[in-house]
Amino acid sequence: MRRPLVILRPVLAAALLLAVPVALAPAAYADHAGHGVQEAGESATYLVTLAPGADPERVMRETGVTEARYVYRSAVRGFAADLDGRQLAALRAHPDVTAVERDGEAVGAPVEEGTTGRW
């Protein structure tokens, strides 16, 4: 009956070794990408995604956001705006908000010159 424990120990050890980097990844990414905790009084640009059918202007009014850089109404509902800590907290707690992400640059993988094909 002790045979299953012999196999189980290496499996558990491997699972723990894999779990540590996964658990630490969000903190490491936030530090590396400059997405750390926002200081009081600071503002940064964020992209706010709303639930389908939610009204961006209503959510902005309810959370104290007075000006948006852009409002999205087609493929996705939401807006981009400079937010301070108070507005950020209000948006994260709002029931119609599905995501709040700090704006940043997106970098794609390099493509070899002359490469063609379908995306």
PyMOL commands that set and color helices and strands:
alter all, ss='L'
color gray80, all
select helices_A, chain A and resi 3-32+56-63+85-93
alter helices_A, ss='H'
color red, helices_A
select strands_A, chain A and resi 43-50+70-72+78-84+97-102
alter strands_A, ss='S'
color yellow, strands_A
deselect
rebuild
show_as cartoon
